[in-house]
Amino acid sequence: MHPFASYVLRSYYRATGWNEDNLYANLTRSSNAILDFSVPRGLHLSISKSPNPLFNTSYSMNAMPSLNGSVGYIFTSCDLDVKSSGAVRFKDMIERFKVHDQPRRPEGKEEEWLAGERVDKRDYLLYGRLYLPTGRLDALYSTRLSATTQALVAAISDPRSTLSADRRSRGDNVSNVMFSLQHDVGKWCTEYTWSAEDGMWGVRVLHNFGRLGHPVESSTDDSSNSSGARARQRRVDEEEATEGGLKGRVSAGAEFYISAKERSAGVSTGIRFTTLPDATPPSFQLPPSSSSPLSQTSPRGPPSQPPTTITALFNPMMGHISTAYSARVSHDLSLSSRFDFNVYSYDSEWTMGAEWWMRRRPLKGPAQEDIDPSLPSIAPSDPPEISVPGEVRGVVKARISTNNNMSLMWEGRLKKMLVSLGVVSDLSSRSKPIKAIGLELSYFSSE
C-alpha cells in the first residue's frame, strides 16, 4: 500500500502532467508490483490530514517489534484533489499490474497574464519527515523547470551519535544529498543524478520506439472531434503493430554511473515490450469522455489481447540477467514470473506471483449509455441488461520463489480505513517457518 506521502506525490505529478512511468528506473514496475510487494512488519499505524489543497500532514507509529514513529509535512504550489481514505479510489493506493499508455510529450502549464505581465509561477512540492526517537530527517524538493524538465533534491540527515562505533571508525555517514534532473520529451527520457556522499554521477536513458500518442484533447472540443481523435489514436496503434502474435510497442534503455570516492563504475541495460491498450488507455493522461463511444469500456467481453508486459535486464559488469513476464489472464487475475541468472556464479532464482482482485457481487441493470441513438428506439420498459463489475473490496497478492521463501498479503478497506495484512514464510525451516507477520492501518482525511 502506498504511504500517504507517496499518494500525495503521485497526485502532484498527475496535477502537473508529469509521467513518472516514462523513467528507466520504472522499467520493471509492472512485474515488481506482483513479485516485489512489501509486506508490513509488526504493527504500523498511520494517520494523515489534508486541511487544505496545498498543505498535508502525516503521523505514523510502529508499535511492534519496537516503538518508534515519525511526523511528516507536505506543501505544494498547486491545488491537489486529495481524497480521504474512505473515498479514494482503492486502486490508486495499491502498486498493481497495469499496461501504461503511449508516452506523450508533457505539456507546459498555461501562461497567466495580469496587466500585461506574466504572473504564473513554477510548480513545486516540499516534503519533510522527522523520525522519533532517532532524529533522522528526510526531505524532498521537486519543481518543474520547464514543460519537459523536472528537478529533484533529496536529502537524508542522520545524527552520527546513532551510528555504531565500528561504522564511525570507518568514517561512514548515512547523511546524504542527491540531485536529480529529469528531461522527458515523450520518445526520449533522460535522467542525470549526483550523490554528494560518495561523489557518484549517473545517467539513465529510456527510448520508446514508434510514434508518440496524440496530445490530450481539451474539454471544449465537441464529441465528434473527441471521438475522431481517439479513433485516430487507435489506428496509429494498429499501424505500429506487427501481424500475428501480440501487438505492442518496445522501449529500451540503459544506465551508467561512476563513483569518484569508491573508484568504481556500473552499467546496465534493459528492454520492455508492452501490449497496446484496446480503446481506452489506462493512463491518467487521457481522461474518459462520456460523449465518446470509444471511451467506454465494455465489461461484457474480454480485450482483443491479454494485457502483457515482458522485460529483460542485463548488468554486464555483475553478470546478472533478469527476465520477467507478466499478464492479466482475466478481469481480476494477473500472473507474473521472473528468472534471475548470474553468468559468473551460475546462481539462479525463479520467482512466481499472482494478484487477485476481490469484488462485491456484480450488479445488473439497464445500460442507457450503451444504446446507439441511430438505432430504432426501444421501449423504456425493455432496456438491455448488462453485468456491471462489482466494487473492488480488496486484493490478494502471493509470491513464491525457488529459495523457499513465500509471501502472502491481503489489502482492503474496512469502513474508512485502509488495511494491509501480510505474512512471510520460509518453507525450508521447520523450527521457524514464519519469518515475519505484520498489520498496517492507514487513515487520512481531507475534511
N, C-alpha and C positions, 0 to 999 in steps of 0.2 A: 504494500500500500504506500502511495506517495505521502511523504510528510507534508504538512500544511505549507511549509516554505517552498517545497518543490511545486505544489499545486499553484501557489501564487506566481512563481516564476514562469510556469507554463502559461498561465493566464496573461502574464505580461507579454510573453512572446506572441501569443495569439492576438492581443490587442494592438501590438506594433507591427504585425505582419511578418515576423521573423520565423523562418523554417529551420528549427533545430535538427530535423531529421535529415537534412542535407549535409551533415558533417561526417567526415571519415570516422570519427570516434563512435558514431552511432550506426556504423555499417551493419552490425550484427544485432541490432536492438530487437528485432522480431523474434529471433531464436533465444536471445538472452532472457526475454520475458517469460519463457516457458522453462528453460533449462537452468537459469541462474537467479531465480527468485529468492529474495531474502526472507528467511524465517525468523520471526521475533524470538528473542531470548529473554526468558524471565517475564516479568510483568512490567509493561510500559503503558503509561497514561499520558495523554496529550490533550490540552485544552487551548483553543485559539479563538481570537476575536477580531472582527473587522469592523471597527466603529464607523469608518467612512471609506469611500472608494480608494483613498490614497494611502491609508495607514492600516497596518495589520500587526497584531501581537500574537505570540505563541509561547505557551508554557508546557514543559514536559517533565516527567518524573519517571525514573526507573526504580521500582520498589524491590525487585529481586534480580539477581542474587545480592547486589549491593545497592545502597540507597544513594542516588545522585539525581541531578536534574539540570535543567537549562532554561534560559529566558531568551527569546528572540524577538526582534523588531524588523519590520519591512516597511519601506516607504517608496512609493512610485510617483512619477511625474504625471501619469495618465490615470484616468478613472478605470478601475478594474471591476468587472462583474463577478465578484467572488460570492459563491453560493454558500449556504450553511450545509453542515454535514447531513442534514435530513432532506435537503432539496437538491444537492449537487448530483449531476449525472454520475452514476456509480462507475461506469467505465472510464470516466475522466480521472478517477482516483486510483486506478489499477494499471500497472505496467502489463500490457497484454499484447498478444499477437495481432498484427494488422499489416495490411499491404498499403504502403503510403502512396499518395497521389503523385502525378508527374511533377517534377521540380519546375518551379516558376521563378522568374526574376523578381526579387522583392520590390514592392512599390514604396516610394517615399511618402512621408507624411505630407498632407495637403498644406500648402502655404497659407498662412494667416496674415492679413494686412490690416493695419489700422492707421488711418490718416496718412496713407501713402508710405508707411514704414512696415517692414516685415516684423511681426511680433511673435511668431511661433518659435518654440524652443525645442532643444533635443530631448528626447525621451530618455529616462534613466530609472534605475532601480537600485536602492540601497538596502543591504541586508546585514544584520549583525546578530550573533548568538553568543551568550556567555554561559559557560558550563560551571556548575557548582558541585562540589567544593573545590575542584581543581583550579579554577580561574582561567581556563583556556578560553580564548576568544577567536571566533571565526567571523570573517567579514567578506562581503562580496559587493562589487560595484559594477554595474553593467549599463552601457549607454550606446545609443545609435549615433555614430559619427556621420553617416550618410544613409541613403536608401539601401545600399548594398554592403555597408561596413558596420561592424559592431565591435566594441572594445569591452574587455572584461578585466577586472583586477580582483584577485582572490588573495586573502591573507589569513594566516594562522599565527596566533601568538600564544605560546605556552610557557609559563614561568619555568626557568631552569631548576627551581627548587623541587619540581615534581619529577625530575629525571633521576634515575638511579646513579650510584657512584661510578659504576663501570662505564655508563654512557657519557657521564661528564668527563671521565678520563680520556675517552676517545674524541672528545670535542663535538659530540652530537648535539644538534639543536633542532628541535622539531618546529620552531618558528620559521615561517617562510612567507614570501610574497611572490605571486606568479602573475605575469601579464600575458594577455591573450588578445590577438587581433584576428577577427574573422571577416572574410570577404566572400560574399555569396552573390553570384550573378545567374544562378539557376543551373546552367550547364556545368559551370566550374564552381567549386567551393574550396577555398584555401584558408588555412589557419596557421598563425605564427605564434609561438609561445616562448616565454623566457622565465626561468625559475631562478630566483636570487640565491636560494640556499646552496645549491650545487652548481650554479652557473650553467644550467642546461638550456640549450637552444633547440627548438623543434619546429618542424614544418610538416603539415598534413595537407594532402591534396585529394580531392574527390572529383571525378569527371563522370557525367551522365551522358551516355550515348543516346542518339536520337534527338528528336525535336522537343522543344520546351512546350509546356502547356500554355494555353491561351490566357491572357490576363483576366482577372475576375471582372465579370460584368457588373456594372453599377445597378443599384436597385431601381433606378429611374427608367431603365430600359423596359420596353413592352415585352409581353410574354412571347411574341413571335421571335424577337431578337434573342431573348434568353434561350429559347428552345433551339434556335438555329445555331447559337454558339456552342451549346452542349452537343448538338448533333455533329457539328464540325470537329469538335474535340475528339469525339469517338471515332470519326473517320480517320483522323490522324493516327490514333492508336492502332487501328486496323491496318493502315498502310505500313506502319513500322513493324508489325508482327510478321513472322515467317509462317509459311504454310505448314500445317501439321504440328502436332505436339502442343506445348504450352506457348501462348502468345504473351510476350512481355518485353521488358527493357533491361539493359545491362548498365551497371555502374562499376567503375574501377577506381582504386585509389592507392595511395602509399603514404608512409610517414618516415621521416628521418630526424633523428635527434642526436646531439652530441653534448657531453658534459665536460667542461673545462676543468672542474675540480676533480672529478673521478677519472679523467682522461680515458673516457670510454664513449662509444657510439652505438647506435642501434638503428635498424631499418626493418620495415615490414611492408607488405603489400597485400591487397585484398580485392576481391571481386564479388559482386552481388547480382543475382538475377531475381527479378520480381515480376509476377504476372500483372497484366493490365487490369485496372478496375473495369467492371462491366459498363455501367452507365453513370453511377454516382460515385465520384471519388470519395474515399473516407476522410480525406484531409479537411481541416477546418478552412482551407483557403478558398473552397467553393461552397458557400452556404446553400442549402437546398432552397429551391424556389417552388412554391405551391402551384404556380401557373405553368410550370414546365412539366410535361408528362414524363420526360426522361429523368427528372429529379426524384421521382417517386419510386422507391424500391418495392418491388412486388414480393410479398412473403410467400406466394403460392408456389414458386418454382425455384430450383437451385440455380446458382450462377452458371454461365456457359463453361467455365473452367474453375477448378478449385483455387482459391487464393493461395499462392505458393511463394516462398522465398528460399533461395538457395545461395549460400555464402561460402567462400573459401578464403582463408588467411594463411599467409606464409611468412615466417621470420627466418631469413637465410642465415643470419649470424647465430641464432639459437637452434636452428634446425627444427623448428616447431611448425607443424602443419595442422590446421583445424578446418574441417568442413562440416556444414550444418544444413539440414533440410527440414523446412517447416511448412505445414499446410493446414488449412481449415477443411477438415473432411466432412463436416456437417455444419448446420447453422450454429450449434453451440459447442462443438468439439474441435479443438486444434491439437495436432500432434507435432512433435519435433524430435529429431535425433541429431547427435553430433559425434564426430570421430576425431580424436586428437592423437597425433603421432609425432614422435621425435626421431629424425633420421640419424641422429648421432648415438642415442642410447637405446633406440628401438622400444622405448616405453610408449604405451598406447592406452587410451581410455575411450570407452563408448558410453555415451550418456543418452538416455531417452526420457521424454517428458510429455505431459498431457495437460491441457487446460479445458475444463468443462464448466460452462456457464449454466447456473441453476436459475430457472424462471418459474413464475407462478403459472397457474393453469391458463392455457391460451383462451383468448376471448373470441367470440364470433359476433359479427354484426354487419350492418349494411356498409358498403363502401361507395358512398355517393361520389367521392372524388375520382374514382376509377372509371366512372361511366363516361363514354365518349359522347360529347354533345352532338356530333354529327349523326349518331345512330338514332333510330326511332325512339321516341320517349317511352319509358317504362312506367307502369303504374307505381305510385309510391308504396303500395302495399306489397309489391313483389320486387324488392331490391335484391341484388346479388349478395350472397353470403360469402364471406372470406374469413379465414382464420388469422387473427392478429396475434403475433408473438406476445407472450405474457411478459410482464415486467421482470427485469433482472433482479434477483434477490440474493445472489451470491455467486462465487466462483470457487472451484476446487482445482488446485494445482498439485501435481505429483511429478517426481523425477526419481530415477534410479540409474546408477552407473555401475560399471564393472569393478570399481574399487569398493563395492559392497555398501556404499552409502545410499540411503533412501530418505527423501524428504516429502512431507505431505502438509499442505496448508489449505485452510478454508478462510475466505474473506467474504464478509457480508455486511449487512446493515440491520441493526436492531434498534427499532424506534428511530431516534435521531442521532444514533451513534454508529460509527464505523468500527468494525471488529475484525481482527486478524488472529487466527489460532493455528499454530503450526507445531510440527514435531520433526526432529532429525534423528535417524536411527542408523546404527552400524550393524549390518547383518552378520558380520564376521565375529562380533564379540558376544559371547554368551554371558559374561559377567556384567556387562553394562551395555545392553542393546540400545538403550535410549541415550543419545548423546546430548540432546537439548530439547526443551519444550518451552513454548512461550505464548503469551497472550498480549495483544496490543489493543488498546481502546483509544479512539480519537473522536473528539467532539469540537466543532467550531461553529461559530455563529456570525451572521452578518447584520443582525438587527441591533 
